[in-house]
């Protein structure tokens, strides 16, 4: 079954076949000459990567406007015609909350936020308030937009950094496909305990759930393939001889707790990560020293190559200030 990033609550309007229509199209384009004779359905599917799920929504209750006239997706495409696609979708069913959130970039289709440590991306039954999603729903409601928030990348509660969200189902589907194919690149910065021997390397070890737990993971047979690439940016020593390395991490796969588990597996758990074996000695940090520092991807609608960065947050900068660089 295809996933189109829809967020539905039980008994919502979509359940009754009455999803909301929106003033702005989720896609606008001009028919290329080489698409003459093809149907709009074929053009939307092959050239613009629209999912079958969204095409069904378009047929069921959307609108295809060609030069201002409503047409069927099965009509032949007219070269040079202006096409606007309106697909019904529901707002994200999360109550808005007026919470501070740093927005790094926003346009009609995507939004990138710099999540602080200690904030969940999604609300949970145990923590129903205080999430990034609730903050972004409030932001979009306040600016008069349909508050659809579809996180494409996700960070643990304790991890800070960039989170990419789609503002409509089409953008979410296109970005999710990039994630699946490896075109969406995520880069992290982490402080790990000790000095890594090699200046660069890869950790290729399967990650599985620890039996009897919901969230803890470990390296072990039968787990999902997981590959982490790293480069040492600096080696540091603190008071009392504590050693740490600042590493840049690139994920080839994205398993739960992958970075934390992999570095613990090679004997270098993240600073502050008591769950995976970080010692209490050394710089004080109330969460694992992990920060989502960079995102690279193609814009889901116009295809532009995009690159965004976020500097180290205050608590990780404090760690850096407590230590001195060494040449080892």
MARVEXSE-426130 format. One record per atom (N, C-alpha, C, CB): x, y, z. Coordinates in steps of 0.02 Angstrom, whole numbers, padded with zeros to 5 digits, always signed. Glycine has a CB too. Layout:
REM MARVEXSE-426130
XYZ...
REM end
This chain:
REM MARVEXSE-426130
+00042-00060+00000+00000+00000+00000+00044+00062+00000-00048+00001+00061+00028+00110-00042+00067+00170-00045+00051+00216+00013+00056+00205-00111+00101+00252+00036+00091+00301+00090+00096+00370+00060+00143+00291+00147+00046+00412+00075+00047+00479+00048+00054+00532+00102-00015+00492+00008+00069+00511+00164+00081+00560+00217+00019+00589+00246+00123+00614+00191-00039+00559+00234-00100+00587+00262-00102+00576+00337-00162+00555+00230-00131+00625+00373-00139+00620+00445-00214+00624+00458-00100+00677+00484-00244+00568+00477-00316+00567+00486-00334+00547+00557-00348+00519+00436-00384+00579+00584-00411+00558+00648-00473+00517+00636-00427+00619+00693-00489+00471+00681-00549+00430+00672-00611+00473+00668-00555+00380+00729-00653+00457+00620-00715+00494+00613-00707+00562+00582-00747+00501+00679-00647+00576+00552-00636+00641+00522-00675+00649+00458-00562+00652+00508-00665+00709+00426-00704+00724+00366-00688+00675+00309-00690+00794+00343-00624+00653+00305-00607+00607+00251-00644+00542+00259-00532+00594+00249-00657+00521+00321-00694+00459+00331-00764+00463+00302-00698+00443+00406-00790+00523+00296-00856+00533+00267-00852+00553+00193-00894+00586+00306-00791+00551+00165-00784+00570+00095-00787+00645+00084-00836+00536+00054-00773+00685+00136-00781+00757+00130-00717+00793+00151-00840+00781+00172-00660+00770+00128-00597+00803+00146-00597+00875+00122-00537+00765+00116-00558+00916+00156-00559+00988+00142-00527+01004+00075-00522+01025+00198-00555+01052+00040-00523+01080-00019-00486+01143+00002-00575+01095-00076-00435+01162-00036-00392+01217-00016-00385+01266-00073-00323+01191+00006-00374+01330-00055-00371+01383-00105-00311+01376-00151-00370+01450-00071-00254+01353-00124-00193+01348-00164-00185+01277-00191-00132+01368-00122-00165+01270-00254-00153+01203-00281-00092+01172-00249-00145+01206-00358-00091+01105-00244-00031+01072-00218+00021+01063-00273-00049+01005-00187+00000+01073-00336+00047+01067-00392+00022+01110-00450+00055+00993-00414+00067+01148-00481+00052+01189-00540+00108+01179-00590+00043+01264-00521+00090+01172-00654+00141+01163-00705+00113+01178-00774+00170+01091-00703+00158+01183-00823+00138+01192-00892+00154+01128-00930+00176+01253-00924+00106+01105-00970+00115+01042-01006+00171+01048-01056+00049+01021-01041+00218+01000-01053+00275+00999-01100+00253+00975-01169+00332+00954-01072+00286+00999-01222+00268+00976-01290+00271+00900-01298+00315+01008-01341+00320+00868-01266+00328+00795-01273+00273+00755-01240+00395+00774-01246+00230+00790-01201+00175+00755-01168+00111+00757-01209+00163+00785-01100+00114+00783-01269+00055+00786-01313+00027+00716-01323+00073+00818-01381-00038+00709-01314-00072+00645-01325-00075+00601-01264-00038+00609-01379-00035+00615-01214-00040+00577-01151-00097+00605-01110+00027+00580-01111-00125+00565-01067-00177+00591-01022-00145+00629-00964-00222+00533-00996-00185+00672-00933-00159+00708-00875-00140+00659-00819-00211+00759-00849-00177+00604-00814-00160+00553-00765-00088+00527-00776-00210+00494-00769-00072+00512-00838-00005+00486-00854+00048+00538-00841-00003+00464-00927+00034+00600-00858+00082+00655-00846+00094+00663-00772+00056+00721-00877+00041+00664-00732+00048+00673-00660+00086+00615-00629-00021+00680-00628+00074+00555-00654+00106+00496-00625+00179+00491-00645+00068+00433-00646+00194+00499-00710+00261+00485-00735+00308+00545-00729+00258+00463-00807+00284+00604-00743+00328+00662-00743+00332+00696-00674+00304+00713-00794+00277+00696-00637+00276+00732-00573+00271+00686-00513+00218+00780-00572+00275+00621-00525+00281+00573-00470+00222+00573-00422+00342+00587-00432+00162+00587-00446+00104+00587-00401+00084+00515-00387+00045+00626-00432+00072+00499-00324+00056+00431-00304-00015+00412-00328+00061+00423-00228-00026+00348-00332-00093+00324-00352-00144+00344-00300-00092+00247-00361-00123+00345-00237-00168+00366-00183-00193+00437-00194-00134+00359-00115-00146+00483-00210-00165+00553-00221-00207+00560-00285-00103+00597-00225-00192+00520-00335-00232+00522-00396-00304+00500-00382-00202+00478-00450-00312+00450-00339-00379+00429-00320-00415+00485-00283-00377+00365-00277-00379+00519-00239-00410+00576-00203-00430+00631-00251-00361+00603-00150-00388+00642-00301-00403+00693-00351-00465+00675-00390-00344+00702-00399-00472+00611-00408-00531+00589-00444-00594+00593-00401-00522+00518-00469-00586+00576-00336-00643+00569-00293-00674+00637-00274-00624+00532-00231-00630+00685-00258-00658+00748-00235-00615+00808-00248-00672+00743-00164-00565+00801-00291-00520+00856-00305-00540+00894-00368-00449+00832-00312-00492+00930-00395-00506+00969-00455-00442+00975-00496-00534+01038-00437-00448+00963-00560-00394+00974-00608-00415+01032-00652-00378+00909-00650-00381+01089-00644-00398+01148-00684-00345+01157-00739-00401+01212-00639-00368+01160-00801-00324+01169-00858-00344+01234-00892-00329+01109-00908-00299+01283-00888-00313+01350-00913-00379+01376-00884-00317+01350-00991-00390+01360-00820-00448+01386-00784-00511+01345-00792-00463+01453-00806-00510+01291-00832-00568+01249-00841-00558+01182-00806-00583+01237-00916-00611+01156-00775-00607+01092-00741-00610+01036-00792-00665+01085-00690-00560+00992-00790-00556+00935-00835-00545+00871-00796-00501+00944-00887-00551+00815-00831-00539+00749-00801-00465+00730-00808-00585+00695-00833-00441+00690-00761-00372+00666-00767-00363+00621-00827-00351+00629-00703-00417+00596-00855-00412+00553-00913-00419+00590-00979-00465+00499-00910-00425+00656-00977-00425+00696-01038-00354+00700-01066-00452+00767-01025-00347+00708-01133-00280+00713-01162-00248+00780-01143-00283+00706-01239-00183+00777-01129-00147+00838-01109-00136+00883-01170-00079+00820-01077-00145+00948-01158-00136+00997-01212-00069+01033-01202-00194+01048-01213-00021+01025-01247+00044+01057-01239+00037+01133-01229+00088+01043-01301+00074+01159-01180+00072+01230-01165+00019+01250-01116+00063+01267-01228-00028+01205-01101-00083+01222-01055-00057+01229-00984-00138+01169-01058-00089+01274-00946-00072+01284-00876-00117+01238-00834-00081+01358-00855-00086+01197-00791-00122+01148-00752-00114+01164-00677-00098+01076-00767-00170+01166-00642-00171+01174-00570-00207+01114-00540-00205+01241-00549-00175+01082-00492-00202+01021-00462-00221+01034-00389-00150+00962-00466-00285+01024-00374-00310+01032-00306-00331+00964-00279-00371+01082-00304-00297+00941-00228-00313+00876-00197-00337+00888-00126-00252+00828-00199-00395+00860-00108-00420+00871-00040-00377+00833+00012-00492+00848-00034-00366+00865+00068-00331+00833+00123-00350+00866+00188-00255+00835+00113-00339+00830+00242-00359+00852+00309-00302+00886+00346-00385+00794+00349-00317+00934+00389-00265+00961+00433-00241+00906+00481-00292+01022+00473-00181+00914+00507-00155+00868+00556-00196+00872+00620-00080+00884+00570-00221+00815+00644-00266+00816+00703-00228+00820+00769-00309+00754+00703-00189+00872+00777-00152+00885+00839-00170+00956+00862-00074+00877+00830-00193+00965+00924-00211+01031+00948-00152+01079+00945-00238+01027+01020-00162+01140+00921-00106+01187+00917-00083+01210+00986-00126+01248+00876-00018+01221+00992+00011+01247+01054+00060+01303+01037+00046+01190+01095+00054+01359+01073+00097+01416+01061+00164+01404+01096+00063+01482+01087+00208+01369+01062+00274+01352+01089+00328+01383+01046+00283+01274+01093+00383+01405+01077+00437+01433+01036+00468+01380+00992+00490+01465+01081+00478+01397+00929+00510+01351+00882+00547+01392+00830+00457+01303+00848+00609+01372+00815+00650+01407+00766+00638+01377+00697+00725+01404+00785+00610+01417+00652+00598+01394+00584+00655+01417+00539+00529+01421+00557+00690+01369+00511+00749+01383+00470+00731+01401+00399+00796+01323+00470+00678+01368+00373+00655+01381+00304+00582+01363+00299+00698+01341+00252+00546+01401+00258+00476+01385+00244+00457+01411+00176+00430+01413+00299+00421+01370+00138+00389+01393+00077+00321+01360+00072+00433+01377+00013+00289+01362+00015+00221+01336+00009+00216+01261+00022+00193+01351-00059+00272+01226+00015+00269+01153+00016+00308+01120+00073+00295+01126-00048+00359+01154+00100+00400+01123+00152+00414+01172+00208+00466+01098+00122+00433+01144+00265+00452+01183+00323+00507+01145+00359+00390+01196+00371+00560+01181+00379+00615+01151+00415+00622+01188+00482+00682+01155+00375+00619+01150+00536+00625+01178+00603+00688+01152+00636+00563+01160+00645+00716+01194+00680+00774+01173+00720+00748+01154+00789+00828+01231+00725+00738+01089+00799+00707+01064+00861+00756+01069+00920+00684+00992+00851+00733+01096+00976+00776+01096+01035+00777+01027+01068+00752+01149+01085+00828+01012+01107+00828+00948+01144+00772+00949+01195+00896+00936+01179+00744+00890+01208+00691+00884+01258+00621+00890+01230+00700+00934+01310+00615+00901+01164+00549+00909+01132+00536+00848+01087+00545+00975+01091+00478+00818+01096+00457+00764+01051+00437+00793+00983+00398+00725+01081+00448+00755+00930+00423+00775+00864+00348+00766+00861+00458+00734+00807+00323+00708+00884+00252+00693+00886+00228+00687+00958+00237+00628+00847+00166+00707+00972+00139+00692+01039+00128+00617+01047+00073+00731+01050+00128+00594+01108+00115+00524+01123+00061+00520+01177+00180+00487+01146+00037+00460+01190-00012+00452+01243+00017+00469+01311-00040+00382+01243+00081+00458+01320+00114+00473+01383+00133+00547+01388+00177+00430+01390+00147+00579+01331+00164+00650+01329+00122+00683+01274+00241+00661+01317+00060+00698+01288+00015+00724+01236+00025+00797+01217-00056+00715+01258+00065+00833+01256+00075+00905+01242+00150+00919+01236+00044+00949+01298+00164+00978+01209+00233+01002+01205+00273+00978+01146+00268+00982+01266+00240+00952+01093+00276+00924+01036+00291+00977+00984+00236+00867+01005+00340+00962+00941+00356+01004+00884+00296+01009+00837+00417+00977+00846+00261+00953+00826+00203+00954+00782+00151+01003+00806+00172+00885+00776+00137+01004+00871+00087+01050+00899+00109+01122+00889+00076+01036+00974+00174+01136+00897+00200+01203+00886+00192+01225+00814+00273+01207+00907+00205+01179+00767+00200+01196+00696+00127+01202+00674+00236+01143+00654+00082+01162+00702+00011+01171+00688-00011+01241+00709-00032+01116+00725+00012+01263+00767-00005+01331+00789+00023+01383+00742+00023+01343+00860+00085+01374+00721+00117+01422+00674+00077+01427+00609+00189+01401+00660+00059+01371+00580+00024+01371+00516-00047+01399+00524+00021+01301+00486-00079+01383+00580-00146+01411+00592-00143+01486+00599-00176+01380+00656-00092+01511+00633-00085+01583+00644-00071+01620+00578-00029+01597+00693-00036+01587+00532-00020+01619+00469-00074+01609+00416+00045+01593+00442-00128+01574+00435-00185+01567+00391-00180+01509+00342-00195+01629+00353-00132+01465+00350-00125+01408+00306-00159+01346+00336-00051+01393+00292-00175+01298+00292-00200+01235+00317-00146+01201+00359-00223+01189+00258-00159+01185+00422-00106+01159+00465-00093+01085+00455-00125+01171+00536-00067+01068+00397-00044+01000+00384+00030+00998+00400-00058+00979+00309+00049+00956+00447+00119+00948+00467+00138+00875+00458+00131+00972+00541+00179+00861+00407+00200+00793+00393+00274+00785+00401+00179+00772+00323+00299+00769+00462+00371+00759+00471+00398+00705+00425+00387+00742+00543+00452+00721+00390+00485+00673+00345+00546+00643+00380+00505+00706+00278+00584+00686+00413+00639+00662+00455+00616+00667+00528+00705+00703+00443+00645+00626+00571+00625+00625+00641+00686+00622+00685+00577+00566+00655+00681+00651+00743+00735+00649+00793+00706+00625+00859+00768+00719+00801+00748+00590+00898+00728+00571+00965+00715+00633+01007+00782+00527+00998+00679+00624+01061+00664+00680+01106+00727+00716+01129+00625+00655+01166+00778+00678+01146+00839+00709+01172+00885+00738+01119+00876+00660+01211+00872+00723+01055+00915+00747+01001+00891+00814+00976+00917+00696+00944+00937+00860+00967+00921+00926+00939+00934+00926+00864+00962+00982+00974+00909+00978+00830+00928+00986+00760+00870+00991+00711+00970+00931+00740+00888+00985+00648+00843+01000+00592+00792+00944+00582+00882+01011+00528+00729+00964+00575+00674+00918+00559+00639+00945+00496+00624+00910+00619+00635+00904+00445+00602+00922+00382+00530+00899+00383+00640+00892+00322+00484+00946+00370+00413+00931+00368+00383+00952+00302+00376+00966+00427+00335+00913+00278+00297+00931+00219+00233+00967+00240+00280+00869+00176+00210+01012+00198+00150+01051+00213+00089+01028+00174+00162+01124+00201+00097+00976+00134+00040+00945+00099+00059+00874+00081+00020+00986+00035+00010+00831+00067+00024+00760+00055+00068+00747-00006-00041+00723+00046+00063+00789-00057+00105+00778-00117+00178+00787-00099+00085+00826-00173+00194+00842-00064+00263+00854-00043+00288+00799+00003+00269+00922-00009+00244+00775+00047+00264+00722+00093+00282+00658+00055+00208+00708+00144+00241+00640+00007+00254+00580-00032+00320+00585-00070+00196+00567-00082+00331+00642-00102+00392+00650-00142+00455+00649-00098+00389+00717-00181+00451+00681-00040+00509+00682+00006+00520+00613+00037+00498+00734+00061+00466+00578+00051+00473+00510+00079+00507+00463+00029+00405+00481+00098+00493+00472-00034+00526+00432-00086+00601+00448-00088+00494+00446-00155+00619+00511-00079+00690+00529-00076+00724+00496-00016+00698+00605-00073+00688+00495+00039+00715+00463+00099+00728+00389+00086+00667+00472+00159+00680+00356+00055+00685+00284+00042+00742+00268-00007+00620+00257+00014+00753+00313-00055+00804+00300-00106+00873+00324-00086+00784+00333-00171+00879+00359-00030+00944+00384-00008+00963+00451-00036+00996+00335-00026+00918+00485-00071+00933+00551-00099+00930+00605-00045+00884+00568-00154+00895+00592+00009+00890+00640+00063+00946+00624+00113+00819+00637+00098+00993+00670+00119+01053+00658+00160+01046+00693+00227+01116+00681+00124+01057+00655+00281+01055+00681+00349+01125+00677+00380+01004+00643+00393+01147+00733+00407+01213+00736+00438+01205+00757+00511+01261+00785+00400+01242+00724+00556+01237+00737+00627+01306+00755+00655+01208+00676+00664+01305+00790+00712+01365+00800+00751+01354+00766+00818+01381+00876+00760+01406+00732+00843+01400+00696+00906+01465+00700+00944+01379+00623+00894+01460+00704+01010+01518+00695+01054+01516+00623+01079+01518+00746+01113+01570+00586+01067+01573+00517+01092+01628+00513+01145+01586+00467+01035+01620+00466+01190+01669+00456+01243+01734+00427+01214+01641+00409+01297+01790+00452+01236+01854+00426+01215+01878+00454+01149+01851+00351+01211+01938+00434+01130+01966+00455+01066+01959+00397+01016+02041+00476+01074+01923+00409+00963+01919+00359+00910+01987+00351+00878+01865+00379+00857+02006+00289+00865+02073+00276+00839+02080+00299+00767+02089+00201+00843+02031+00285+00725+02034+00305+00655+02003+00374+00645+01998+00253+00611+02029+00410+00596+02002+00477+00581+01935+00472+00545+02051+00517+00540+01921+00417+00515+01858+00407+00479+01845+00332+00475+01859+00439+00408+01782+00315+00468+01765+00245+00463+01691+00233+00457+01792+00208+00523+01672+00170+00455+01601+00151+00450+01587+00095+00500+01584+00127+00377+01527+00097+00526+01504+00044+00571+01446+00009+00536+01483+00072+00643+01456-00053+00520+01405-00092+00484+01385-00150+00530+01432-00119+00414+01330-00141+00566+01309-00192+00615+01234-00190+00622+01344-00181+00683+01200-00248+00619+01127-00249+00622+01101-00226+00690+01100-00319+00606+01046-00190+00690+01016-00164+00751+00948-00198+00761+01008-00087+00748+00937-00222+00823+00875-00255+00839+00848-00227+00905+00884-00332+00844+00784-00238+00918+00754-00216+00981+00777-00262+01038+00677-00216+00977+00792-00232+01095+00809-00271+01154+00746-00306+01179+00841-00226+01210+00749-00370+01185+00690-00409+01206+00663-00385+01273+00707-00484+01210+00597-00377+01275+00564-00356+01336+00561-00280+01345+00599-00385+01393+00586-00242+01296+00582-00169+01299+00546-00143+01238+00653-00138+01305+00523-00080+01242+00489-00049+01186+00537-00008+01143+00434-00005+01210+00584+00027+01174+00624+00075+01135+00698+00058+01132+00616+00142+01164+00725+00020+01179+00797+00007+01179+00817-00039+01121+00819-00024+01245+00876-00025+01094+00902-00064+01038+00972-00090+01055+00904-00022+00974+00993-00140+01016+01060-00168+01025+01083-00196+00958+01060-00224+01080+01148-00207+00952+01175-00242+00894+01168-00317+00905+01250-00221+00881+01143-00352+00854+01136-00424+00862+01108-00457+00801+01093-00439+00921+01117-00522+00797+01091-00561+00742+01015-00556+00736+01111-00633+00750+00992-00556+00674+00921-00550+00661+00896-00479+00660+00883-00588+00713+00940-00431+00673+00921-00361+00671+00919-00334+00600+00967-00320+00713+00897-00273+00593+00895-00239+00528+00964-00213+00511+00843-00182+00528+00981-00217+00446+01047-00192+00425+01052-00117+00442+01057-00203+00348+01108-00097+00470+01118-00028+00490+01190-00008+00475+01102-00017+00565+01200+00048+00441+01266+00071+00421+01274+00145+00440+01278+00062+00345+01326+00159+00478+01341+00227+00501+01412+00246+00478+01335+00233+00578+01418+00302+00443+01483+00327+00422+01502+00386+00466+01482+00347+00346+01566+00391+00485+01586+00446+00529+01654+00474+00508+01588+00422+00601+01665+00536+00530+01730+00570+00521+01745+00608+00584+01729+00617+00458+01804+00601+00611+01823+00635+00672+01841+00708+00656+01883+00600+00707+01807+00754+00688+01820+00826+00679+01870+00852+00730+01756+00865+00682+01874+00819+00788+01921+00842+00839+01922+00793+00898+01902+00911+00863+01979+00791+00931+01986+00752+00992+02000+00799+01049+02042+00698+00985+01968+00787+01107+01970+00835+01162+01984+00800+01227+01904+00874+01166+02011+00839+01275+02023+00814+01342+01997+00864+01392+02098+00800+01353+01960+00838+01442+01932+00882+01493+01968+00875+01559+01859+00867+01502+01941+00909+01609+01970+00905+01676+01968+00833+01701+01932+00952+01725+02021+00813+01735+02023+00745+01761+02043+00694+01708+01958+00726+01790+02062+00718+01648+02085+00672+01596+02030+00642+01553+02123+00618+01627+01968+00665+01562+01913+00639+01521+01926+00652+01448+01846+00671+01542+01915+00602+01406+01927+00608+01334+01861+00604+01296+01976+00553+01310+01857+00641+01242+01798+00640+01199+01818+00658+01127+01743+00689+01225+01779+00634+01080+01789+00650+01009+01726+00682+00982+01808+00586+00968+01735+00734+00942+01679+00764+00905+01678+00733+00836+01685+00843+00901+01623+00701+00818+01620+00666+00754+01562+00692+00711+01612+00591+00765+01574+00692+00647+01521+00705+00598+01496+00638+00574+01546+00749+00539+01430+00628+00575+01401+00563+00560+01352+00569+00501+01364+00535+00623+01358+00522+00455+01312+00517+00399+01279+00448+00401+01348+00529+00330+01214+00448+00395+01177+00385+00399+01164+00357+00329+01110+00395+00435+01180+00294+00320+01160+00259+00259+01092+00227+00269+01213+00205+00240+01077+00208+00332+01012+00182+00351+00988+00223+00411+01015+00105+00368+00925+00216+00428+00898+00256+00483+00859+00215+00533+00854+00311+00455+00894+00173+00571+00861+00131+00621+00853+00170+00687+00901+00067+00633+00806+00149+00727+00795+00180+00792+00858+00178+00834+00737+00146+00829+00880+00236+00860+00939+00242+00903+01003+00218+00868+00928+00202+00967+01004+00219+00802+01061+00189+00766+01128+00218+00786+01051+00197+00692+01134+00285+00787+01198+00316+00803+01219+00299+00874+01194+00393+00794+01173+00304+00920+01188+00290+00991+01210+00217+01000+01127+00305+01035+01174+00171+00969+01189+00100+00977+01255+00082+00943+01132+00057+00947+01267+00109+00884+01328+00092+00848+01391+00115+00885+01327+00122+00778+01390+00177+00909+01451+00201+00943+01460+00166+01010+01448+00277+00953+01406+00149+01044+01412+00109+01105+01441+00040+01089+01344+00102+01140+01421+00013+01032+01444-00054+01011+01519-00055+01000+01408-00075+00947+01549+00000+00976+01622+00001+00964+01659+00031+01024+01637+00041+00901+01625+00038+01081+01658+00060+01142+01663+00134+01152+01724+00032+01143+01623+00172+01114+01625+00245+01119+01554+00273+01123+01663+00276+01059+01518+00260+01178+01449+00286+01183+01449+00362+01182+01415+00261+01247+01392+00391+01163+01386+00463+01162+01389+00492+01232+01320+00484+01127+01421+00549+01239+01421+00584+01303+01348+00596+01324+01459+00651+01298+01334+00586+01388+01268+00599+01414+01218+00543+01403+01241+00660+01384+01239+00490+01369+01192+00435+01352+01199+00377+01401+01205+00411+01280+01171+00387+01461+01174+00335+01511+01139+00271+01491+01146+00360+01574+01089+00276+01447+01052+00217+01425+01098+00168+01390+00994+00237+01379+01146+00194+01352+01190+00151+01313+01262+00152+01339+01189+00171+01241+01271+00167+01404+01335+00153+01435+01383+00211+01445+01368+00104+01398+01362+00273+01434+01408+00328+01446+01422+00335+01521+01378+00395+01419+01485+00343+01540+01501+00351+01611+01477+00418+01638+01577+00345+01622+01470+00422+01703+01447+00484+01735+01502+00537+01736+01424+00470+01806+01565+00516+01733+01619+00564+01735+01621+00606+01672+01687+00528+01745+01650+00665+01678+01658+00708+01619+01608+00764+01618+01650+00667+01557+01604+00801+01561+01559+00859+01556+01487+00840+01570+01565+00890+01486+01452+00883+01606+01382+00869+01622+01338+00882+01562+01360+00912+01683+01297+00834+01546+01250+00840+01490+01189+00800+01508+01282+00815+01422+01130+00830+01501+01069+00796+01522+01036+00756+01468+01021+00847+01548+01070+00747+01412+01042+00707+01358+01099+00683+01315+00990+00749+01315+01087+00634+01270+01140+00611+01226+01165+00669+01182+01116+00553+01182+01231+00674+01175+01262+00730+01139+01256+00718+01064+01336+00739+01159+01196+00728+01037+01182+00715+00966+01140+00772+00938+01145+00647+00957+01161+00796+00879+01129+00855+00848+01123+00844+00773+01169+00919+00863+01062+00851+00745+01051+00847+00673+01073+00912+00641+00978+00832+00657+01133+00913+00612+01164+00976+00591+01152+00995+00518+01236+00972+00602+01138+00947+00474+01131+00963+00403+01077+00920+00370+01197+00954+00367+01044+00949+00321+00999+00913+00277+01013+00933+00205+00924+00928+00295+01018+00884+00161+01024+00896+00089+00970+00856+00054+01096+00876+00063+00933+00887+00009+00881+00852-00028+00859+00894-00087+00820+00837+00017+00816+00867-00128+00788+00903-00185+00719+00928-00166+00785+00858-00249+00704+00990-00184+00638+01017-00170+00585+00971-00202+00630+01090-00196+00533+00953-00165+00485+00903-00190+00445+00926-00250+00438+00883-00136+00442+00991-00264+00402+01015-00319+00444+01042-00377+00355+01070-00295+00493+01085-00362+00531+01115-00417+00599+01081-00429+00542+01188-00404+00618+01034-00385+00678+00995-00397+00743+01029-00380+00680+00976-00466+00742+01089-00351+00804+01123-00332+00843+01084-00280+00789+01194-00306+00909+01085-00286+00951+01055-00234+00954+01103-00174+01023+01039-00261+00937+01078-00115+00934+01119-00055+00981+01093-00003+00862+01123-00028+01010+01139+00036+01057+01120+00089+01046+01168+00148+01131+01124+00064+01032+01139+00207+01020+01179+00266+01065+01154+00323+00946+01177+00287+01086+01201+00365+01129+01184+00421+01103+01215+00485+01202+01207+00408+01121+01186+00542+01104+01212+00608+01166+01205+00652+01042+01175+00639+01188+01259+00684+01248+01256+00726+01236+01215+00789+01271+01326+00745+01290+01197+00823+01285+01161+00886+01242+01200+00935+01354+01147+00916+01196+01167+00970+01156+01202+01020+01198+01220+01082+01096+01159+01041+01170+01261+01126+01207+01287+01182+01238+01235+01227+01163+01330+01222+01201+01180+01243+01228+01132+01290+01288+01095+01261+01175+01082+01310+01289+01082+01195+01346+01049+01164+01404+01098+01155+01326+01019+01096+01389+01162+01145+01442+01213+01144+01475+01218+01213+01414+01281+01123+01435+01210+01266+01463+01212+01334+01511+01154+01345+01406+01209+01386+01494+01096+01317+01539+01038+01322+01606+01055+01288+01507+00975+01290+01601+01084+01229+01661+01103+01192+01704+01152+01232+01643+01133+01124+01670+01200+01266+01706+01251+01304+01741+01222+01365+01659+01306+01325+01718+01165+01390+01747+01134+01450+01807+01091+01435+01694+01093+01486+01823+01083+01371+01876+01037+01352+01927+01073+01308+01847+00975+01315+01986+01044+01303+02037+01074+01260+02054+01024+01204+02102+01091+01301+02067+01052+01146+02084+01010+01088+02153+00980+01097+02079+01051+01023+02161+00919+01073+02226+00886+01075+02243+00862+01004+02226+00825+01125+02305+00844+00993+02326+00825+00926+02324+00750+00916+02395+00851+00912+02309+00713+00969+02310+00639+00964+02257+00615+00916+02300+00607+01032
REM end
